[in-house]
Amino acid sequence: MTRVPSEGRLLRAARRQAAHERDGARCVWCGSAFDRLRRPTTEHLVPRLKGGPSWAENEAAACCRCNRERGHRSPSDWLEECRRRGWLVDASALVRRKEDLDAQIRRRGGQRTARAYVAAQLRRLRGPAA
């Protein structure tokens, strides 16, 4: 018997592929290349629990370990933890992802909870110079 994937699974797979093509074949957090042992996933930059939409602009390529360990921590808090661990995180890439999401929220409207979260995270990620 042949199993046919559900439509939701196909959409998720397509979003994951798009994130990997856009972000590269490395984890946005730890910088590790994806391989058989370091499996790729998509990471919601604004967690669903915090009102984050399931839009491509809210997803980044991440390894399973970083996605799991981050949990519901904010991107800026997890960024600090990654740096504490000695990982070379591309913070400018995270800022670009957040700016893309912010632009889409403004264009599409709605997302009241996510809008405030994104604004606060952009302030923290950009730092005092911004």
C-alpha positions in Angstrom: 0.0 0.0 0.0 1.4 3.4 -1.0 1.2 6.2 1.5 0.3 9.6 0.1 1.5 12.5 2.2 -1.1 14.9 3.5 -1.4 18.4 1.9 -0.2 20.0 5.1 2.9 17.9 5.0 3.6 18.8 1.4 3.2 22.5 2.2 5.6 22.2 5.2 8.1 20.4 3.0 7.9 23.1 0.3 8.4 25.8 3.0 11.4 23.9 4.4 12.9 23.6 1.0 12.4 27.3 0.3 14.0 28.3 3.6 17.0 26.1 2.9 17.4 27.6 -0.6 17.1 31.1 0.8 19.2 30.7 4.0 21.7 28.1 2.7 22.4 24.6 3.8 23.6 25.6 7.3 21.8 26.1 10.6 21.0 29.8 11.1 22.0 29.4 14.8 25.1 27.1 15.1 26.3 27.4 11.5 26.6 23.6 11.1 26.2 22.2 7.6 23.1 20.0 7.2 23.9 16.3 6.7 22.6 12.9 7.6 23.3 13.4 11.3 22.5 17.2 11.5 19.0 17.1 10.0 17.4 20.3 8.7 14.2 21.8 10.0 12.5 25.1 9.8 12.5 27.3 12.8 9.7 29.8 13.6 11.6 33.1 14.4 8.4 34.3 16.2 7.2 31.2 18.0 3.7 30.1 17.2 3.0 30.4 20.9 3.9 34.1 20.7 1.5 34.6 17.7 4.0 33.9 14.9 2.4 33.0 11.6 3.3 30.0 9.5 4.7 32.2 6.7 7.9 31.6 4.8 9.1 35.0 6.2 8.8 33.7 9.7 10.8 30.5 9.1 14.6 30.0 8.9 16.7 27.0 8.2 17.9 25.4 11.5 19.2 22.0 12.7 16.9 19.8 14.8 19.2 20.3 17.9 19.0 24.1 17.8 15.3 24.1 17.1 14.6 21.8 20.0 17.0 23.5 22.4 15.8 27.0 21.7 12.2 26.0 22.5 10.2 29.2 23.1 13.1 31.4 23.9 13.2 34.7 21.9 15.7 34.9 19.0 17.7 37.5 20.9 17.9 35.3 24.1 18.9 32.3 22.0 21.4 34.4 20.1 23.1 35.3 23.4 23.1 31.6 24.4 24.6 30.6 21.0 27.4 33.2 21.4 28.0 32.0 24.9 28.5 28.5 23.5 31.1 29.9 21.0 29.0 29.5 17.9 29.4 32.1 15.1 25.8 33.2 14.5 25.2 35.6 11.6 23.1 38.1 13.5 22.7 40.3 10.4 20.9 37.4 8.7 18.5 37.2 11.7 17.9 40.9 11.5 17.1 40.5 7.7 14.7 37.7 8.4 12.9 39.8 11.1 12.8 42.8 8.7 11.3 40.6 6.0 8.7 39.4 8.4 7.9 42.9 9.6 7.4 44.1 6.0 5.1 41.2 5.3 3.0 41.8 8.5 2.7 45.5 7.4 1.7 44.5 3.9 -0.7 41.7 4.8 -2.1 43.2 8.0 -3.3 41.5 11.1 -0.8 39.6 13.3 -1.2 42.0 16.1 0.7 39.9 18.7 3.5 39.0 16.3 3.9 42.7 15.2 4.8 43.8 18.7 7.1 40.8 19.2 9.0 41.5 16.0 9.4 45.2 16.8 10.8 44.4 20.2 13.1 41.7 18.8 14.4 44.0 16.1 15.3 46.6 18.7 17.2 44.0 20.7 18.9 42.4 17.7 20.0 45.7 16.2 21.4 46.9 19.5 21.9 50.4 20.9 23.4 51.7 17.7 20.2 51.3 15.7 
